[in-house]
Amino acid sequence: MGSTFGAYGIAYSGMYVNQVALATTSTNLANVDTTGASRVRAVSTDKNTVLSTDTSVGSGVSIASITRARDQLLDNTYRTQNAKNSYLSVKSGNLEYSDEILSEFTSASTTDTTTTTSGVQQVINDFFNSWQTLSTDSSTATTRQSVITAGTTLISTLTDIDDQLQQLQEDAVNGVKDGVDSLNDLAKQVADLNQQISKAEVGGSEASYLRDQRDTLLDQMSSLAEINTSESNGSLQVTLGGVTLVNGTKTHALIVKGSGTSIDPLTVEFADGTCKVNISSGSIGAYLEDADQTGYETIDSSNIPYNLVTTGTSSISTMRQSLNDLITTLATELNSVHSSGVDLNGDSGLDFFTVIDSSQPLSISNIQVNPLIVADSDKIVTASSNADGDNTIANKIWNLSTDTTSYQCDGLSLDITDFYKAVTSWIGTAGDTTASSYTSQTALVQQVDNQRQAVSSISLDEEMSNMIKFQNAYAASAKVMSTIDSLLAGLIEDLG
């Protein structure tokens, strides 16, 4: 009779296990559209067998565990690649926008028979062409005024571009600050979930829904900076740049120091002052690089030609420095020539370009056409002497446009036109290269995500199939129990 009653236990264990399996299937079906939800599964195992003298009889089945379908290796790979993808996204976007700022635009005239070109290249050409015209007709007020207008337009065009680049750099500073705030907030939520998971999993159970929430937060954190994780007893440790950001229920808050200028660069540090944090990936890493202004500096006349290097950390600072180099070099050399002659009144020549703030050095943000010349175009110098027809100074200034000793870019000597072309070529190439890398990285991240979703995502068809399987298995176990019950009832009746 022991074996007969043992069959009751076997049948009951089958009903119980399949009932639990149906419950997990129900949970999966309920969360089929829940973002971040992982498929849960009931893992069953054989119960200990009962050995007799001549045979062994199984004693049923039990639930070994209820676990999430999750691949930690794929999760870690996804987060590493996602950090790189976010980094390239920011870099590519800033390069693309910077290229748009510098781009030359063409538009048809009202007669549709000619086209007019606007942009830095054109205003440079217009400026030198005005001097060429002046060299052939230096006595006409109109040609003199054209030089002033062209000089003012050149400065305003370059300073407008520099203002937009400065705004882009300021946006990068704000991107760092906003990113760090978000990272701190996410870290607090992870720490809170660590505590909840530790409490919920006392006794060996698994809080799958809490773990899903925590993994979603980790994915979000990976877009801000590359993180590393390790788990112990359900509690997660998150490190950033080799230092601990989250340790169980405790977090180490981050702060941003510095204003973003070349003398006060941005740094990310722990609020308790223990150390700085090296962030070189994720959106924060990209914003930190583009906010860096150490590549932008004033240019002393003794450093001309200034060798512009396009391998700096921040493409924005490199672009600003290239424009600063362009106008500062032009102003310094033009002033040297202009001040060596005499004006229309026979007076010694003045600097054509002057600073706005005399306490600051000449730069793209501190330059203007000399107000004295603006007020009196006769002060424009075209001659080296009072001799009639002497336009040597105007010719020398015109010849500056083809002087290949004035500019250098990555070690190459260039004239002003080729220098600007080299800058636009560099920014275009850098933008295309980064955009291509971003496209490839996006595809890689999507591929890794598809792989991990293949493991953890909930399939409606699969769950419906499982539901039918578990239903039938439950019904079969119930049928076994009913059959045993009938046999026992007949036996009892026979025995009277």
Secondary structure, 3 states (H helix, E strand, C coil): CHHHHHHHHHHHHHHHHHHHHHHHHHHHHHCCCCCCCCCEEEEEEECCCEECCCCEECCCEEEEEEEECCCHHHHHHHHHHHHHHHHHHHHHHHHHHHHHHHCCEEEECCCCCCEEEECHHHHHHHHHHHHHHHHHCCCCHHHHHHHHHHHHHHHHHHHHHHHHHHHHHHHHHHHHHHHHHHHHHHHHHHHHHHHHHHHHCCCCCCCHHHHHHHHHHHHHHHHHCCEEEEEECCEEEEEECCEEEEECCEECCEEEECCCCCCCCCEEEECCCCCECCCCCHHHHHHHHHHCCCCCCCCCHHHCCCEECCCCCCHHHHHHHHHHHHHHHHHHHHHHHHCCCECCCCCECCCCEECCCCCCCCECCECEECHHHHHCHHHCCCECCCCCCCCHHHHHHHHHHHCCCCEEECCEEECHHHHHHHHHHHHHHHHHHHHHHHHHHHHHHHHHHHHHHHHHCCCHHHHHHHHHHHHHHHHHHHHHHHHHHHHHHHHHHHHC
